[in-house]
Amino acid sequence: MPPRQRPVGTITRGTTNPNRLRRCDRWIAGPQGWRLRHSPTPPVVVDLGYGASPVTAVELHDRLRPVRADVQVVGIEIDPERVAAGRALEREGLTFRLGGFEVPLDDGARPTVVRAFNVLRQYAEHEVPQAWQRVQERLAPDGLLVDGTCDEIGRRAAWVAVEAAGPVSLTVSLRLRGLERPSDVAERLPKALIHRNVPGEPVHAFLADLDRAWARSAAQASWGARQRFLAAAAEVARSWPLLDGPSRWRVGELTVAWSAVAPASPAAPLPAATP
C-alpha cells in the first residue's frame, strides 16, 4: 500500500467468536474449492474486516490448507490494534496487514477469494455496489468476493457470491436442529438484501416459498430435520433456480441464482443533510 494512503472503509464493531464463520468456510473449501485448486500460483484468500480477534483468519487458514496446501491467507483490518493482535499469530501461509476495501497485497497480488463477513452490515444499502466494485477490481481471474452476515455463533448465515462481472448467487446456511422456519435467516441477510425482505421483492417471495415448503414437509421431521430440509429444498428447486443439490441441502445450505432474488429496483441514496 502506498505510504500515507488511508485504508478505504469504516471500522466495524469487531464482534467475533471462534467457529462463527464455519458455514461459509465449509462452502469456500467445498463447492468453491476449485478456484483455489485451479490457481496457477499459490492462491491468496483474504479475510477482510476480521474484527477484534484474528481467530476467523486462523480458522480459515486451517480449513483451506487441505484444499490447497500452499494457500496464503491474509487478514486485513482497518484498525492498527487489531492488525497487531493478528501479527502475533502469523505463521507460514498466514499474515495480517492494515487495509480496507482497496485490498492491499504485496507485489500487486490479486486475491482468489475475499471473504467479507459482517462488514457491510453497518453501511447504507446504496453504498454496497461501490464497496463491491472496489474489491471486484482487485480479484484474480476466477476470483470471488463473498459478502455475508451471520449471527453471533454462526447458526444462521447468508452470503452473496460476487465475481468480477457481478453478483452470481445468494446462499443461506442454517443450523437445522431447532429450526422453526427457514425465513428466520432474514435478519442475517447481507446488506444488499436485508431491507428488501418485504412483499413485492424477489427475496421475500423466495423465503416465503421456502417457508411454505418447510411447512408442507413437516411429516419428514419423523426422520429428522435434515430429511425435512431436503424435502423442502427439493420442492423449492421446482420453481426457483437453485445452483446446488442434496449434498449441500443436507447440511442446511441452499444456493439460488442472484438473478432470481436481486432487488427489484436500485437502492435510493439517503437525502443530504440540511445545513
Solvent accessible surface area in square Angstrom, and as a share of the most:
residue,aa,sasa,rsa
1,M,87,0.39
2,P,82,0.51
3,P,112,0.71
4,R,231,0.84
5,Q,70,0.31
6,R,203,0.74
7,P,31,0.19
8,V,42,0.24
9,G,36,0.35
10,T,80,0.46
11,I,84,0.43
12,T,19,0.11
13,R,192,0.70
14,G,6,0.06
15,T,65,0.38
16,T,26,0.15
17,N,49,0.25
18,P,95,0.60
19,N,65,0.33
20,R,12,0.04
21,L,10,0.05
22,R,64,0.23
23,R,18,0.07
24,C,1,0.00
25,D,0,0.00
26,R,92,0.34
27,W,8,0.03
28,I,0,0.00
29,A,24,0.18
30,G,34,0.32
31,P,48,0.30
32,Q,24,0.11
33,G,0,0.00
34,W,82,0.29
35,R,16,0.06
36,L,0,0.00
37,R,130,0.47
38,H,124,0.56
39,S,19,0.12
40,P,133,0.84
41,T,87,0.51
42,P,66,0.42
43,P,2,0.01
44,V,21,0.12
45,V,0,0.00
46,V,0,0.00
47,D,2,0.01
48,L,7,0.03
49,G,16,0.16
50,Y,10,0.04
51,G,3,0.03
52,A,62,0.48
53,S,39,0.25
54,P,12,0.08
55,V,33,0.19
56,T,3,0.02
57,A,0,0.00
58,V,29,0.17
59,E,26,0.12
60,L,0,0.00
61,H,1,0.01
62,D,61,0.32
63,R,70,0.25
64,L,0,0.00
65,R,104,0.38
66,P,113,0.71
67,V,31,0.18
68,R,46,0.17
69,A,89,0.69
70,D,54,0.28
71,V,1,0.00
72,Q,59,0.26
73,V,1,0.00
74,V,13,0.08
75,G,0,0.00
76,I,0,0.00
77,E,2,0.01
78,I,39,0.20
79,D,26,0.13
80,P,88,0.55
81,E,140,0.63
82,R,25,0.09
83,V,4,0.02
84,A,63,0.49
85,A,47,0.37
86,G,0,0.00
87,R,127,0.46
88,A,88,0.68
89,L,91,0.45
90,E,72,0.32
91,R,93,0.34
92,E,156,0.70
93,G,8,0.07
94,L,0,0.00
95,T,59,0.34
96,F,5,0.02
97,R,49,0.18
98,L,55,0.27
99,G,1,0.01
100,G,6,0.06
101,F,13,0.06
102,E,24,0.11
103,V,0,0.00
104,P,10,0.06
105,L,17,0.08
106,D,88,0.46
107,D,155,0.80
108,G,55,0.53
109,A,36,0.28
110,R,118,0.43
111,P,0,0.00
112,T,8,0.04
113,V,0,0.00
114,V,0,0.00
115,R,0,0.00
116,A,1,0.01
117,F,11,0.05
118,N,33,0.17
119,V,9,0.05
120,L,4,0.02
121,R,82,0.30
122,Q,85,0.38
123,Y,30,0.12
124,A,26,0.20
125,E,30,0.14
126,H,67,0.30
127,E,69,0.31
128,V,3,0.01
129,P,82,0.52
130,Q,112,0.50
131,A,8,0.06
132,W,19,0.07
133,Q,101,0.45
134,R,93,0.34
135,V,1,0.00
136,Q,31,0.14
137,E,106,0.48
138,R,45,0.16
139,L,12,0.06
140,A,17,0.13
141,P,123,0.77
142,D,86,0.44
143,G,4,0.04
144,L,0,0.00
145,L,3,0.02
146,V,0,0.00
147,D,2,0.01
148,G,1,0.01
149,T,3,0.02
150,C,1,0.00
151,D,5,0.03
152,E,75,0.34
153,I,91,0.46
154,G,1,0.01
155,R,101,0.37
156,R,68,0.25
157,A,3,0.02
158,A,0,0.00
159,W,1,0.00
160,V,0,0.00
161,A,3,0.02
162,V,0,0.00
163,E,53,0.24
164,A,69,0.53
165,A,109,0.85
166,G,13,0.13
167,P,43,0.27
168,V,57,0.33
169,S,6,0.04
170,L,1,0.00
171,T,0,0.00
172,V,1,0.00
173,S,0,0.00
174,L,1,0.01
175,R,97,0.35
176,L,20,0.10
177,R,182,0.66
178,G,79,0.76
179,L,19,0.09
180,E,121,0.54
181,R,110,0.40
182,P,0,0.00
183,S,23,0.15
184,D,25,0.13
185,V,0,0.00
186,A,16,0.12
187,E,93,0.42
188,R,37,0.13
189,L,1,0.00
190,P,0,0.00
191,K,22,0.10
192,A,9,0.07
193,L,0,0.00
194,I,41,0.21
195,H,107,0.48
196,R,21,0.08
197,N,48,0.24
198,V,74,0.43
199,P,112,0.70
200,G,76,0.73
201,E,19,0.09
202,P,39,0.24
203,V,1,0.00
204,H,58,0.26
205,A,45,0.35
206,F,1,0.00
207,L,2,0.01
208,A,26,0.20
209,D,40,0.21
210,L,0,0.00
211,D,30,0.16
212,R,121,0.44
213,A,1,0.01
214,W,8,0.03
215,A,63,0.49
216,R,156,0.57
217,S,9,0.06
218,A,49,0.38
219,A,78,0.60
220,Q,69,0.31
221,A,48,0.37
222,S,97,0.62
223,W,182,0.64
224,G,29,0.28
225,A,35,0.27
226,R,112,0.41
227,Q,70,0.31
228,R,44,0.16
229,F,0,0.00
230,L,29,0.14
231,A,34,0.27
232,A,0,0.00
233,A,0,0.00
234,A,41,0.32
235,E,37,0.16
236,V,4,0.02
237,A,42,0.32
238,R,187,0.68
239,S,85,0.55
240,W,35,0.12
241,P,63,0.40
242,L,27,0.13
243,L,106,0.53
244,D,35,0.18
245,G,19,0.18
246,P,82,0.51
247,S,79,0.51
248,R,40,0.15
249,W,20,0.07
250,R,97,0.35
251,V,46,0.26
252,G,0,0.00
253,E,0,0.00
254,L,0,0.00
255,T,9,0.05
256,V,1,0.00
257,A,16,0.13
258,W,27,0.09
259,S,101,0.65
260,A,25,0.19
261,V,0,0.00
262,A,26,0.20
263,P,38,0.24
264,A,70,0.54
265,S,60,0.38
266,P,126,0.79
267,A,31,0.24
268,A,84,0.65
269,P,94,0.59
270,L,130,0.64
271,P,121,0.76
272,A,100,0.77
273,A,96,0.75
274,T,125,0.73
275,P,171,1.08
